[in-house]
Amino acid sequence: MPVYKVSFVIAGGDHPGAIVNMSRPPEVGERVKLGNKIFQVVEVLNLIPPRGEFHYIHATCRTEEKPKSGKVSKK
């Protein structure tokens, strides 16, 4: 089963971001919860080619101005 090591970077610097192991890669438009805040993924990039079962991903996020109803991925 692949492991996606995702570096979440928050545009604007209002949150330190996080490095999270996931079972699937994040998708643009997806909402994620880091700590007690909700962010929206705006960019997803592969950092380096996969190494065995490990995939290294960079995800740029922005703070959601108004929380919307709907599914939120918890990290």
C-alpha positions, -999 to 999 in steps of 0.1 A, spaced: 0 0 0 16 33 -10 23 61 15 21 97 4 43 120 24 26 153 19 42 187 27 13 211 32 25 248 28 0 276 36 2 306 14 4 338 33 22 323 63 -7 324 87 -1 287 96 32 268 99 20 240 76 26 203 82 41 171 69 15 144 69 15 107 58 -16 99 37 -30 69 20 -38 89 -12 -25 122 -26 -45 154 -20 -64 169 -49 -68 206 -60 -100 219 -45 -100 195 -16 -105 209 19 -81 197 46 -80 203 84 -46 210 99 -48 216 136 -81 234 142 -81 253 109 -96 244 75 -76 250 43 -83 245 6 -56 228 -16 -47 251 -46 -17 232 -60 -3 197 -59 32 188 -71 54 157 -70 86 166 -53 107 137 -65 99 104 -82 84 77 -59 109 56 -39 93 21 -36 60 26 -18 68 62 -8 56 92 -28 67 127 -19 41 154 -25 40 192 -21 5 208 -16 0 246 -15 -31 256 5 -49 288 13 -70 295 44 -107 292 38 -123 326 44 -158 312 52 -160 276 62 -183 257 37 -204 227 45 -192 195 30 -165 169 35 -132 178 51 -102 155 50 -87 153 85 -50 151 88 
